Amino acid sequence: MSVARQVVVEADGGSRGNPGPAGYGAVVIDPATGEPLAEAAEYIGVATNNVAEYRGLIAGLTAAKALFPDAGEALRVHVRMDSKLVVEQMSGRWKIKHPDMKPLAARAAAILPPSSVTYEWIPRAQNKHADRLANEAMDAGRDGRQWEASASTAALDAPSARTPGTPSPVQGPPGDQAAGAAKARAALAAARGTAAPAADALFSLAEEPVESGGEPTDAHPAPQQPAGTPQAGWGAAPDLGAPATLVLLRHGETALTPEKRFSGSGGTDPELSAVGCGQAERAAGHFAALGTVQEIVSSPLRRCRETAAAVAARLGMDVRVDESLRETDFGAWEGLTFGEVRERYGDDLTAWLASPDTAPTGGGESFAQVAERVAAARDRLVARYAGRTVLLVTHVTPIKTFVRLALGAPPEALFRMELSAASISTVAYYADGNASVRLLNDTSHLR
């Protein structure tokens, strides 16, 4: 009987442009000592992040097999990657629909018996060795040369010991910033379990996204509360677990968007323009690179369904349509600019701006009515996706309403927010009913 051999494979891939100049890196690690046993990296020309990540996985599995060619089924490989997409697809939990991914996944699956390989998602900060190898490969390709193992310094980022049996740091769904919050809650819980902290030792921690490591970046003393005061937020509350995280993606541009015309659910239901299609594809690439989205829900309107379809195609997911995510019905104002509405329906516009209970001319929806259906959708979605990250592809008014309700802001706050086409906003909802606005109008993926 062969003696079981165990190794860890850490792999990564990247693309500077997505698609753009791409490369991968992989390292095979001794789980007992944490020492690198083999490294692989290669510049692969123009490709997407996902293709590069799969190529890194293939290289890592191939290197592991080459180290122990006679081990056969006795070889056990634990793969650690920061690509949620690759980990979930190779684990069989997510469907593989994208035509570029299917042959790569098949190649990876054929290298070793499926029973010999296990997969684990890790934060990017724990995948520094493979990430650095991938960047070295891309740097080499940029300079017109091939990556050379003898010149690599990637091992400098390797920790002294990495084992599959070592518990990972506390983390929530990747990409929703739950890692930072969970770490802070764990630290506070540990402090409470040992000794009562002094008043000036209580902290409310501001997190940064888990893609950047999820570490708390700032701390502010929290005011001491009288005994019996209800807890607000998670700073000193029991650990509430991972939140339901709603990632709010506004649809890409239509022909009406740059002209700033009212475009709701009572108009012509326009399709995405060429610019809008490009924005949808860039958003799709962004979410594919992060690997954080676990479900996709869309407004029934065409521009949202087209945007959602672009993301779903890249992630290999299905799209569920929710009628409550539709845009406001702007009645007789549909298709008009703000100036045109002021000229034709000045008194109605003034009343609409002054009260959330006033509907647009001609029987449209008031903001109060929109808030009622968005709040109902929020409650339903938070219950359905507790502890998960779901992408909602919707419109200006619903997104602003999600944010306004999370902040407890008055209705006039809707007029104080900017929301660009294909922008991303994020709200997380904890089990105690509290909400945390984590992102608003991010367009960095479009640049």
C-alpha positions as CSV (number, residue, x, y, z in Angstrom):
1,M,0.0,0.0,0.0
2,S,1.4,3.4,-1.0
3,V,2.1,5.9,1.8
4,A,-0.2,8.9,1.6
5,R,1.6,12.0,0.5
6,Q,0.0,15.4,1.3
7,V,0.8,18.8,-0.3
8,V,-0.8,22.2,-0.5
9,V,-1.1,24.0,-3.8
10,E,-1.6,27.7,-3.8
11,A,-2.4,29.2,-7.2
12,D,-3.4,32.6,-8.6
13,G,-3.7,34.4,-11.9
14,G,-4.1,37.9,-13.1
15,S,-4.8,40.1,-16.1
16,R,-3.9,43.7,-16.4
17,G,-7.0,44.9,-18.3
18,N,-9.3,41.8,-18.0
19,P,-8.8,40.9,-20.7
20,G,-5.3,42.1,-21.0
21,P,-1.7,40.9,-20.5
22,A,-2.1,38.0,-18.2
23,G,0.0,35.5,-16.2
24,Y,-0.3,32.9,-13.5
25,G,1.6,31.6,-10.5
26,A,1.5,28.4,-8.4
27,V,3.4,27.0,-5.6
28,V,3.5,23.5,-4.1
29,I,4.0,23.6,-0.3
30,D,5.0,21.0,2.3
31,P,2.1,21.2,4.8
32,A,4.3,20.0,7.7
33,T,7.0,22.7,7.3
34,G,5.4,25.3,5.1
35,E,8.4,25.2,2.8
36,P,7.9,25.6,-1.0
37,L,8.6,22.4,-2.9
38,A,8.0,23.7,-6.4
39,E,7.0,27.0,-8.1
40,A,5.5,27.6,-11.5
41,A,4.7,30.9,-13.3
42,E,4.1,31.9,-16.9
43,Y,3.1,34.9,-19.0
44,I,0.2,33.7,-21.2
45,G,-0.5,36.7,-23.4
46,V,-3.9,38.4,-23.5
47,A,-6.5,36.6,-21.4
48,T,-9.0,37.3,-18.6
49,N,-8.5,37.0,-14.9
50,N,-10.5,33.8,-14.8
51,V,-8.5,32.1,-17.6
52,A,-5.3,33.0,-15.8
53,E,-6.6,31.6,-12.5
54,Y,-7.5,28.3,-14.1
55,R,-4.1,28.2,-15.8
56,G,-2.5,28.7,-12.4
57,L,-4.6,25.8,-10.9
58,I,-3.6,23.5,-13.8
59,A,0.1,24.4,-13.3
60,G,-0.1,23.8,-9.5
61,L,-1.8,20.4,-9.9
62,T,0.6,19.4,-12.6
63,A,3.6,20.4,-10.5
64,A,2.3,18.5,-7.5
65,K,1.8,15.3,-9.6
66,A,5.3,15.7,-11.0
67,L,6.9,15.8,-7.6
68,F,5.4,12.5,-6.6
69,P,4.8,10.6,-9.9
70,D,4.6,7.2,-8.2
71,A,2.1,8.2,-5.5
72,G,-1.0,7.6,-7.6
73,E,-4.2,7.8,-5.6
74,A,-2.1,8.1,-2.4
75,L,-1.3,11.7,-3.3
76,R,-3.6,14.2,-1.5
77,V,-3.6,17.8,-2.7
78,H,-5.3,20.7,-0.8
79,V,-5.8,23.6,-3.2
80,R,-6.0,27.1,-1.7
81,M,-7.1,30.0,-4.0
82,D,-8.5,33.5,-3.6
83,S,-10.8,32.9,-6.6
84,K,-14.2,32.0,-5.3
85,L,-15.3,31.3,-8.8
86,V,-12.6,28.6,-9.4
87,V,-13.0,27.1,-6.0
88,E,-16.8,26.8,-6.2
89,Q,-16.8,25.5,-9.8
90,M,-14.1,22.9,-9.1
91,S,-15.8,21.8,-5.9
92,G,-19.0,21.2,-8.0
93,R,-21.1,23.7,-6.2
94,W,-21.4,26.2,-9.1
95,K,-22.2,25.4,-12.7
96,I,-19.6,26.1,-15.4
97,K,-21.3,27.9,-18.3
98,H,-18.7,30.1,-19.8
99,P,-17.2,28.5,-22.9
100,D,-13.6,29.6,-22.0
101,M,-13.9,28.0,-18.5
102,K,-15.2,24.5,-19.4
103,P,-12.1,23.1,-21.2
104,L,-9.8,24.6,-18.5
105,A,-11.9,23.1,-15.7
106,A,-11.9,19.7,-17.5
107,R,-8.1,19.9,-17.9
108,A,-7.7,20.6,-14.2
109,A,-10.1,17.8,-13.2
110,A,-8.2,15.3,-15.3
111,I,-4.8,15.8,-13.7
112,L,-5.5,13.9,-10.5
113,P,-8.4,11.7,-9.3
114,P,-11.2,13.9,-8.0
115,S,-11.1,12.2,-4.6
116,S,-7.4,13.3,-4.2
117,V,-8.1,17.0,-4.5
118,T,-9.9,19.4,-2.0
119,Y,-10.5,23.1,-2.4
120,E,-10.5,26.0,0.0
121,W,-11.2,29.7,-0.6
122,I,-8.7,32.0,1.1
123,P,-8.5,35.8,1.3
124,R,-6.1,37.4,-1.2
125,A,-3.8,38.4,1.7
126,Q,-3.2,34.8,2.4
127,N,-2.3,34.0,-1.2
128,K,0.7,36.4,-1.6
129,H,3.2,33.8,-2.8
130,A,1.1,32.7,-5.8
131,D,0.0,36.3,-6.4
132,R,3.6,37.5,-6.5
133,L,4.6,34.7,-8.9
134,A,1.7,35.7,-11.3
135,N,2.9,39.3,-11.2
136,E,6.5,38.3,-11.8
137,A,5.3,36.4,-14.9
138,M,3.3,39.4,-16.1
139,D,6.3,41.7,-15.6
140,A,8.4,39.3,-17.5
141,G,6.0,39.3,-20.4
142,R,5.8,43.1,-20.4
143,D,9.6,43.1,-20.8
144,G,9.6,40.5,-23.6
145,R,11.1,37.7,-21.6
146,Q,10.1,34.5,-19.8
147,W,9.7,34.1,-16.1
148,E,12.7,32.3,-14.5
149,A,12.5,30.5,-11.2
150,S,16.1,31.4,-10.3
151,A,15.2,35.1,-10.4
152,S,12.0,34.8,-8.4
153,T,11.6,36.5,-5.0
154,A,8.0,35.4,-4.4
155,A,9.0,33.0,-1.6
156,L,9.8,36.1,0.5
157,D,6.1,36.5,1.0
158,A,5.6,32.9,2.1
159,P,4.7,32.4,5.8
160,S,6.8,30.0,7.8
161,A,4.1,27.4,8.0
162,R,0.8,26.9,6.0
163,T,-1.2,23.8,6.6
164,P,-4.7,22.8,5.4
165,G,-5.5,21.8,8.9
166,T,-4.7,25.2,10.3
167,P,-8.0,27.2,10.9
168,S,-8.3,30.1,8.6
169,P,-8.9,33.5,10.2
170,V,-12.5,34.4,10.9
171,Q,-14.2,35.4,7.7
172,G,-17.6,36.0,6.2
173,P,-18.6,35.8,2.6
174,P,-15.6,37.1,0.6
175,G,-15.9,40.6,-0.9
176,D,-18.6,41.9,1.5
177,Q,-16.2,43.2,4.1
178,A,-17.5,40.7,6.7
179,A,-14.0,39.5,7.4
180,G,-13.0,42.8,9.1
181,A,-16.2,42.9,11.1
182,A,-15.9,39.2,12.1
183,K,-12.3,39.7,13.2
184,A,-13.2,42.7,15.3
185,R,-16.2,40.9,16.9
186,A,-14.0,37.9,17.7
187,A,-11.4,40.1,19.3
188,L,-14.0,41.9,21.4
189,A,-15.6,38.5,22.4
190,A,-12.2,37.2,23.5
191,A,-11.6,40.4,25.5
192,R,-15.0,40.0,27.3
193,G,-14.2,36.4,28.0
194,T,-10.9,37.2,29.9
195,A,-11.5,40.5,31.7
196,A,-13.9,43.4,31.5
197,P,-12.3,46.1,29.4
198,A,-12.0,49.6,30.6
199,A,-14.3,52.2,29.1
200,D,-11.4,53.6,27.0
201,A,-10.6,50.2,25.6
202,L,-13.9,49.7,23.8
203,F,-13.6,50.2,20.1
204,S,-15.8,50.6,17.1
205,L,-13.7,49.4,14.2
206,A,-13.9,50.7,10.6
207,E,-13.2,48.0,8.1
208,E,-11.7,48.0,4.6
209,P,-12.9,45.5,2.0
210,V,-11.8,41.9,2.3
211,E,-10.2,42.1,-1.1
212,S,-7.6,44.3,0.6
213,G,-7.1,42.0,3.4
214,G,-10.1,42.7,5.5
215,E,-8.0,44.2,8.3
216,P,-9.5,47.0,10.5
217,T,-7.9,50.3,9.4
218,D,-9.1,52.7,12.0
219,A,-10.4,52.7,15.6
220,H,-12.4,55.2,17.5
221,P,-13.3,55.0,21.2
222,A,-17.0,54.3,21.6
223,P,-18.9,56.2,24.2
224,Q,-19.8,54.4,27.4
225,Q,-23.5,53.5,27.7
226,P,-25.6,53.4,30.8
227,A,-26.5,49.9,32.1
228,G,-29.5,48.6,30.3
229,T,-29.1,50.7,27.2
230,P,-29.8,48.6,24.0
231,Q,-26.8,47.8,22.0
232,A,-26.4,49.7,18.7
233,G,-24.4,48.1,15.9
234,W,-22.1,45.1,16.3
235,G,-19.2,46.8,18.1
236,A,-20.0,45.4,21.5
237,A,-22.8,43.0,20.6
238,P,-22.6,39.2,20.5
239,D,-21.2,37.8,17.2
240,L,-24.2,37.9,14.9
241,G,-22.6,35.8,12.2
242,A,-22.1,36.7,8.5
243,P,-24.6,39.3,7.2
244,A,-26.8,39.1,4.2
245,T,-25.0,41.3,1.8
246,L,-26.8,43.0,-1.0
247,V,-24.5,44.3,-3.8
248,L,-26.5,46.8,-5.7
249,L,-25.5,47.2,-9.4
250,R,-27.2,49.9,-11.4
251,H,-27.8,48.9,-15.0
252,G,-25.6,50.2,-17.8
253,E,-26.4,53.2,-20.0
254,T,-29.3,53.3,-22.4
255,A,-29.9,55.9,-25.1
256,L,-31.8,57.9,-22.5
257,T,-29.2,57.9,-19.8
258,P,-26.7,60.5,-21.1
259,E,-29.6,62.9,-21.9
260,K,-30.8,62.6,-18.3
261,R,-34.4,61.7,-19.2
262,F,-36.8,60.2,-16.8
263,S,-36.8,56.4,-17.6
264,G,-38.9,54.3,-15.3
265,S,-41.1,51.3,-15.4
266,G,-43.9,53.1,-17.2
267,G,-42.0,54.1,-20.4
268,T,-40.5,52.3,-23.4
269,D,-38.3,49.8,-21.6
270,P,-35.1,50.7,-23.5
271,E,-32.3,48.3,-24.2
272,L,-28.6,48.9,-23.3
273,S,-26.7,51.2,-25.7
274,A,-23.3,50.2,-27.0
275,V,-21.7,52.1,-24.1
276,G,-24.1,50.3,-21.7
277,C,-23.1,46.9,-23.0
278,G,-19.5,47.8,-22.5
279,Q,-20.2,48.9,-18.9
280,A,-22.1,45.6,-18.3
281,E,-19.1,43.6,-19.5
282,R,-16.7,45.5,-17.3
283,A,-18.9,45.0,-14.3
284,A,-19.1,41.3,-15.2
285,G,-15.3,41.1,-15.3
286,H,-15.1,42.9,-12.0
287,F,-17.3,40.4,-10.2
288,A,-15.7,37.5,-11.9
289,A,-12.3,38.7,-10.7
290,L,-13.6,39.1,-7.1
291,G,-15.5,35.8,-7.1
292,T,-17.8,37.0,-4.3
293,V,-21.3,36.9,-5.8
294,Q,-23.3,33.9,-4.9
295,E,-26.7,34.7,-6.4
296,I,-28.0,37.2,-9.0
297,V,-31.4,38.9,-8.9
298,S,-32.6,41.4,-11.5
299,S,-35.3,43.9,-12.1
300,P,-37.7,42.8,-14.9
301,L,-36.8,45.7,-17.1
302,R,-34.7,45.0,-20.1
303,R,-31.7,47.2,-19.3
304,C,-31.3,45.4,-16.0
305,R,-31.9,41.9,-17.4
306,E,-29.2,42.6,-20.1
307,T,-26.7,43.8,-17.5
308,A,-27.5,40.9,-15.2
309,A,-27.1,38.4,-18.1
310,A,-23.6,39.8,-18.9
311,V,-22.5,39.1,-15.3
312,A,-24.3,35.8,-15.1
313,A,-22.5,34.6,-18.3
314,R,-19.1,35.3,-16.7
315,L,-20.0,33.7,-13.4
316,G,-21.8,30.7,-14.8
317,M,-25.0,31.5,-12.8
318,D,-28.7,31.9,-13.4
319,V,-30.6,35.1,-12.9
320,R,-33.8,35.4,-10.9
321,V,-36.2,38.2,-11.7
322,D,-37.9,40.2,-8.9
323,E,-40.7,42.5,-9.9
324,S,-40.1,44.7,-6.8
325,L,-36.7,45.8,-8.1
326,R,-38.3,47.7,-11.0
327,E,-37.7,51.5,-11.4
328,T,-40.3,54.1,-10.3
329,D,-43.2,54.6,-12.7
330,F,-42.7,58.3,-13.7
331,G,-46.2,58.6,-15.4
332,A,-46.4,61.4,-17.9
333,W,-42.8,62.4,-17.3
334,E,-41.4,59.2,-18.9
335,G,-38.9,60.1,-21.6
336,L,-38.7,63.8,-20.6
337,T,-35.8,65.8,-19.2
338,F,-36.1,67.6,-15.9
339,G,-36.3,70.9,-17.7
340,E,-39.1,69.7,-20.0
341,V,-41.1,68.5,-17.0
342,R,-40.6,71.8,-15.3
343,E,-41.9,73.6,-18.4
344,R,-45.0,71.3,-18.9
345,Y,-45.8,70.3,-15.3
346,G,-44.2,72.9,-13.1
347,D,-46.6,72.8,-10.2
348,D,-46.7,68.9,-10.2
349,L,-42.9,68.8,-10.2
350,T,-42.7,71.3,-7.3
351,A,-45.1,69.2,-5.3
352,W,-43.2,66.0,-6.1
353,L,-40.0,67.5,-4.9
354,A,-41.6,68.6,-1.7
355,S,-43.3,65.4,-0.6
356,P,-42.5,61.7,-0.9
357,D,-46.3,61.0,-1.0
358,T,-46.8,62.9,-4.2
359,A,-46.8,60.9,-7.5
360,P,-45.6,62.2,-10.9
361,T,-48.2,63.6,-13.3
362,G,-50.5,61.0,-14.8
363,G,-50.7,58.3,-12.1
364,G,-47.1,57.4,-11.6
365,E,-45.6,56.1,-8.3
366,S,-44.7,58.3,-5.4
367,F,-41.4,57.7,-3.6
368,A,-43.4,56.5,-0.5
369,Q,-44.9,53.8,-2.7
370,V,-41.5,52.8,-4.0
371,A,-40.1,52.7,-0.5
372,E,-42.8,50.4,0.6
373,R,-42.2,47.8,-2.1
374,V,-38.4,48.1,-1.8
375,A,-38.6,47.6,2.0
376,A,-40.7,44.5,1.4
377,A,-38.2,43.2,-1.1
378,R,-35.3,43.9,1.3
379,D,-37.0,41.9,4.1
380,R,-37.7,39.0,1.7
381,L,-34.2,39.0,0.2
382,V,-32.4,39.3,3.6
383,A,-34.3,36.4,4.9
384,R,-33.6,34.3,1.8
385,Y,-29.9,35.1,1.5
386,A,-28.9,35.2,5.2
387,G,-25.1,34.9,5.4
388,R,-24.7,35.1,1.6
389,T,-23.7,37.7,-1.0
390,V,-26.3,38.5,-3.6
391,L,-26.0,40.8,-6.6
392,L,-29.2,42.9,-7.2
393,V,-29.2,44.5,-10.7
394,T,-31.7,47.4,-10.4
395,H,-32.2,51.1,-10.9
396,V,-31.5,54.5,-9.4
397,T,-34.5,54.9,-7.2
398,P,-34.5,51.4,-5.7
399,I,-30.7,51.6,-5.0
400,K,-31.0,55.0,-3.3
401,T,-34.0,53.7,-1.3
402,F,-32.0,50.7,-0.1
403,V,-29.3,53.0,1.1
404,R,-31.7,55.6,2.6
405,L,-33.5,53.0,4.6
406,A,-30.2,51.4,5.8
407,L,-29.1,54.8,7.0
408,G,-32.4,55.8,8.5
409,A,-32.3,58.9,6.4
410,P,-35.3,61.0,5.5
411,P,-36.9,60.8,2.1
412,E,-35.2,64.0,0.9
413,A,-31.9,62.1,1.1
414,L,-32.8,60.6,-2.3
415,F,-31.9,63.9,-3.8
416,R,-28.6,64.0,-2.1
417,M,-27.0,60.9,-3.7
418,E,-25.3,60.6,-7.0
419,L,-25.6,57.2,-8.7
420,S,-23.8,56.6,-12.0
421,A,-24.7,54.1,-14.7
422,A,-23.2,50.6,-13.8
423,S,-22.1,51.8,-10.4
424,I,-21.9,49.5,-7.4
425,S,-23.2,50.1,-3.9
426,T,-23.3,47.6,-1.0
427,V,-25.5,47.2,2.1
428,A,-25.0,44.4,4.6
429,Y,-27.8,43.3,7.0
430,Y,-27.1,41.6,10.3
431,A,-29.3,39.2,12.3
432,D,-30.2,41.8,14.8
433,G,-31.8,44.0,12.1
434,N,-29.0,46.5,11.9
435,A,-27.7,47.5,8.5
436,S,-24.2,48.7,7.3
437,V,-23.8,50.8,4.2
438,R,-20.4,49.7,2.8
439,L,-20.1,51.2,-0.6
440,L,-21.9,53.9,-2.6
441,N,-21.6,54.7,-6.3
442,D,-18.3,52.9,-6.9
443,T,-17.3,53.2,-10.6
444,S,-13.7,52.2,-10.3
445,H,-14.3,49.0,-12.4
446,L,-15.3,51.2,-15.3
447,R,-12.1,53.1,-15.6
